[in-house]
Amino acid sequence: MTSLYTEPSSLRVSAMELIVCIAVCMVAGFLGSLWTTPSLHPWYANLAKPAWTPPNWLFGPVWTVLYLMMAIAAWLVWRKAGLTAVPMRMFLFQLLLNVAWSGLFFGLRLPGAGLAEIVLLWFAILATTIGFWRTVPAAGWLLLPYLIWVGYASALNFSIWRLNS
């Protein structure tokens, strides 16, 4: 018979792992924002954009929720497979690509390079989602909105690149 009792020390470790995952994801978001924020005005504001471009105020809340979902997904996989498992390494790789996109698109103001990188990012997220799904199905589900949003962002990046070439 399985006990419902969990040792307090294991709860502390699990909570600390979750905090680490949240911190890592939020730091990635913060690093990306260091490149993004200075470029919003006037550079990004003056770019030709498609009519379906979301308002600037929407990006912060969406990314915050996505980073939180990513953190929970990573935590679930970390608990099941360990920090050095292949899906966790894939997660860290795609997170680095996530930050790099902000550097290319906003920091260097290179929508074409950003487009090439975001396609790589999308495939890295897809591979991570599959790896997470195989390890903890709920973790795969948690990454699906991220995959969809980056797909949308890829289309937006492509349109901006085409409209401003």
Secondary structure, DSSP 4 states (H G I P E B T S, - for coil): -------HHHHHHHHHHHHHHHHHHHHHHHHHHHHHHHHIIIIIHHS---TTPPPHHHHHHHHHHHHHHHHHHHHHHHHHH-TTSHHHHHHHHHHHHHHHHHIIIIIS--HHHHHHHHHHHHHHHHHHHHHHHHH-HHHHHHHHHHHHHHHHHHHHHHHHHHHT-
